[in-house]
Amino acid sequence: MTTVTAKPLPDYAAIKLRQQATWASGDFAIIGVTLQIVGESLAEAADVRADERVLDVAAGNGNATLAAARRYAEVTSTDYVPELLDKGRIRAAAESLPVTFRVADAEALPFRDGEFDVVLSTFGAMFTPDHSRTAWEMMRVTRPGGRIGLVNWTPEGFIGQLFKAIGAYVPPPAGLQSPALWGTESHIAQLFGPRAAHIHVARKHFNFRYRSTAHWLQVFRDFYGPTHKAFAALDQAKQDALAKDITALLERYNVAGPSSLVVPGEYLESVITIR
């Protein structure tokens, strides 16, 4: 008789504490603001309308938040890293946009069933440890007939390959599903299909525009939490090796030639209509 031993579940609480420290390190807002066009595109794809109740999950510094607020929606912006919400709050105040900001875990949203017309997340929900629970929470707080709009990096695209390169030096916690799965049509269908009346997906690109590979690497080492923490965890020799690998990746994706850096980063834009 064969005995099957169940694999222990990852310690999600401990993992989230590490993730919070990672995203609070550096200064993500310096990277995040460059992605604003993605939030605007998602707000259009999700057909955000005036006076709709909109929730931004894992909002970071508020790209989707601001995009929805500019369309006169009633927006609640959430993240489990208070420092990121503070950046979004400053941006909203600068534009006199009325937004409610609230610290919240995407895996345990503190809202009623069906409270929102639209739920958005740009490059945020994908980094939660428990994919199924996060998807369920987003569906739970969306009213029947409402929409969930997501933007996630694809595994094959530049950022997906960047995380693969980083993972060769600083492996992710054992037992976790890759965040890049959220950038695949099959994973979105698996997560949201049971509650979806319709799912529309489109592959798009965001262009990272920097002066050079060295400029991109310096900005991301200084300010982007996952890259910042990865380099900090390595000795000098491994830091040099990781920098070399990332530089090669940048050069492979660069479409601008030697005089500049333009790297298309592929992402999956998904809009799910809830039954």
C-alpha positions in Angstrom: 0.0 0.0 0.0 1.4 3.4 -1.0 1.1 6.2 1.5 0.6 9.7 0.1 2.0 12.5 2.2 0.3 15.8 1.7 2.6 18.7 1.1 2.4 21.3 3.8 0.9 24.6 2.8 3.2 27.6 2.6 3.2 29.9 5.6 1.2 32.7 3.9 1.3 35.0 6.9 5.1 34.9 7.1 5.4 35.3 3.3 3.1 38.4 3.4 5.3 40.0 6.1 8.3 39.5 3.9 6.4 40.9 0.9 5.3 44.0 2.8 8.9 44.7 3.7 10.0 44.2 0.1 7.4 46.6 -1.4 8.0 49.1 1.4 11.7 49.2 0.5 13.2 51.5 -2.1 10.6 53.9 -3.4 8.1 52.1 -5.7 6.3 55.3 -6.6 9.3 56.4 -8.7 8.7 53.3 -10.8 5.0 53.2 -10.4 4.2 56.7 -11.8 5.7 55.7 -15.2 3.0 53.0 -15.5 0.1 55.4 -15.3 -0.9 54.9 -19.0 -1.6 51.2 -18.1 -4.1 52.3 -15.4 -5.8 54.6 -17.9 -6.0 51.8 -20.5 -7.5 49.4 -17.9 -10.1 52.0 -16.8 -11.3 52.3 -20.4 -11.3 48.5 -21.0 -13.4 48.0 -17.9 -15.7 50.8 -19.0 -15.5 52.7 -15.7 -18.3 55.2 -15.5 -19.2 58.3 -13.4 -20.6 57.5 -9.9 -19.8 53.8 -10.1 -18.3 52.3 -6.9 -14.7 51.3 -7.8 -12.3 49.3 -5.7 -8.6 49.3 -6.5 -6.9 46.2 -5.0 -3.2 46.2 -4.2 -3.3 49.7 -5.6 0.3 50.6 -5.0 0.8 54.3 -5.6 -2.6 54.5 -7.3 -2.5 54.4 -11.0 -5.8 52.6 -11.5 -7.2 54.6 -8.6 -6.5 57.9 -10.2 -7.7 56.7 -13.6 -11.0 55.7 -12.2 -11.3 58.9 -10.1 -10.6 61.0 -13.2 -13.8 59.4 -14.7 -15.8 60.6 -11.7 -16.1 57.2 -10.1 -16.4 56.8 -6.3 -13.0 55.1 -5.6 -11.6 53.2 -2.7 -7.9 52.5 -3.0 -6.4 49.7 -0.9 -3.1 48.1 -0.3 -1.5 46.3 2.6 1.6 48.5 2.5 0.7 51.9 4.1 3.7 53.6 2.6 2.4 52.9 -0.9 -1.1 54.3 -0.1 0.6 57.5 1.2 2.1 58.1 -2.2 -1.3 57.6 -3.8 -2.9 60.0 -1.3 -0.4 62.7 -2.2 -1.1 62.2 -6.0 -4.9 62.3 -5.5 -4.6 65.5 -3.4 -2.5 67.2 -6.0 -5.3 66.7 -8.5 -8.1 67.4 -6.0 -9.5 63.9 -6.7 -11.8 62.5 -3.9 -10.5 59.1 -3.1 -10.9 56.9 0.0 -7.7 55.2 1.0 -7.7 52.1 3.2 -5.1 49.6 4.4 -6.4 46.2 3.3 -5.2 42.7 2.5 -6.3 41.5 -0.9 -6.8 38.1 0.5 -9.3 39.3 3.2 -11.0 42.5 1.8 -12.9 44.3 4.5 -16.0 45.0 2.4 -19.5 43.6 2.0 -20.5 41.1 -0.7 -21.4 42.9 -3.9 -20.3 46.3 -2.6 -18.6 47.5 -5.8 -19.5 47.9 -9.4 -15.9 47.6 -10.6 -12.8 46.1 -9.0 -9.4 46.9 -10.5 -5.8 45.8 -10.0 -2.8 46.7 -12.0 0.3 44.6 -11.3 -0.8 44.1 -7.7 -3.1 41.2 -7.1 -0.7 39.0 -9.0 1.8 39.2 -6.2 -0.5 37.8 -3.5 0.6 34.4 -2.2 -2.8 32.7 -2.4 -4.1 33.2 -5.9 -7.5 31.5 -5.4 -8.3 33.3 -2.3 -7.5 36.7 -3.8 -9.6 36.0 -6.9 -12.5 34.8 -4.7 -12.3 38.0 -2.6 -12.4 40.2 -5.7 -15.4 38.3 -7.1 -17.1 38.4 -3.7 -17.1 42.2 -3.4 -18.2 42.7 -7.0 -21.9 43.0 -7.6 -23.6 40.6 -10.1 -23.1 42.2 -13.5 -20.1 44.1 -12.3 -16.6 44.0 -13.8 -13.2 43.0 -12.6 -10.3 44.6 -14.5 -6.8 43.2 -14.2 -3.4 43.9 -15.6 -0.7 41.3 -15.0 2.8 40.7 -16.5 3.1 37.7 -18.7 5.6 34.9 -18.1 7.1 35.3 -21.6 7.4 39.1 -21.4 10.3 41.2 -20.1 9.1 41.4 -16.5 8.3 37.7 -16.3 11.8 37.0 -17.6 13.2 39.5 -15.1 11.7 37.6 -12.2 12.9 34.4 -13.6 16.5 35.8 -13.7 16.2 37.1 -10.1 14.8 33.8 -8.9 17.9 32.0 -10.1 19.8 34.0 -7.4 17.1 34.6 -4.7 14.6 31.7 -5.0 10.9 32.5 -4.1 9.4 30.8 -1.1 8.8 27.1 -1.7 5.3 26.0 -2.7 4.1 29.4 -4.1 2.6 29.7 -7.5 4.4 32.1 -9.8 2.9 35.6 -9.9 3.3 35.5 -13.7 0.6 32.8 -13.9 -1.8 35.7 -13.6 -0.5 36.8 -17.0 -1.8 33.7 -18.7 -5.3 33.3 -20.2 -5.6 29.8 -18.7 -5.0 30.9 -15.2 -7.4 33.8 -15.4 -10.1 31.3 -16.7 -9.3 28.9 -13.9 -9.5 31.5 -11.2 -12.5 33.5 -12.4 -14.4 31.1 -14.8 -16.8 29.7 -12.2 -18.3 33.1 -11.5 -17.8 34.7 -14.9 -20.5 35.6 -17.4 -17.8 36.8 -19.8 -14.0 37.0 -19.8 -12.2 39.3 -22.3 -8.4 39.2 -22.5 -5.9 41.1 -24.6 -2.1 41.1 -24.7 -0.6 44.5 -24.6 2.8 46.2 -24.1 4.1 48.9 -21.8 7.4 50.5 -23.0 10.0 51.0 -20.3 11.9 54.1 -21.5 15.3 54.9 -20.0 18.5 56.4 -21.0 20.5 53.1 -21.2 20.6 49.7 -19.7 22.8 51.1 -16.9 20.2 53.8 -16.1 17.4 51.2 -15.9 19.5 48.9 -13.7 20.4 51.8 -11.3 16.8 53.0 -11.0 15.4 49.5 -10.3 18.2 48.6 -7.9 17.5 51.8 -5.9 13.7 52.0 -6.0 12.0 48.8 -7.1 11.4 46.6 -4.1 11.9 43.1 -5.5 15.1 44.2 -7.3 16.3 46.3 -4.4 15.9 43.4 -1.9 17.4 40.8 -4.3 20.6 42.7 -4.7 20.8 43.5 -1.0 20.6 39.7 -0.2 23.6 38.8 -2.3 27.3 39.1 -1.9 29.3 41.2 -4.3 30.2 38.4 -6.7 26.6 37.4 -7.1 25.4 41.0 -7.3 27.8 41.4 -10.2 26.5 38.2 -11.9 22.9 39.2 -11.4 23.6 42.7 -12.9 25.3 41.0 -15.9 22.3 38.7 -16.4 19.8 41.6 -16.2 21.9 43.8 -18.5 21.9 41.0 -21.1 18.1 40.6 -20.7 17.6 44.4 -21.2 19.8 44.3 -24.3 17.9 41.4 -25.7 14.6 43.2 -25.4 15.8 46.7 -26.3 14.2 48.0 -29.5 15.8 51.5 -29.4 19.3 50.6 -30.5 22.5 51.6 -28.7 21.6 55.3 -28.2 18.7 54.7 -25.8 16.6 52.1 -24.0 13.0 51.1 -25.0 12.0 47.8 -23.7 8.4 46.5 -24.4 7.0 44.7 -21.4 4.2 42.4 -22.3 1.2 42.2 -20.0 -2.3 40.6 -20.1 -5.3 42.9 -19.7 -8.3 41.0 -18.4 -11.9 42.1 -17.9 -14.2 39.7 -16.2 -18.0 40.3 -16.1 -19.5 38.6 -13.0 -22.7 36.6 -13.2 
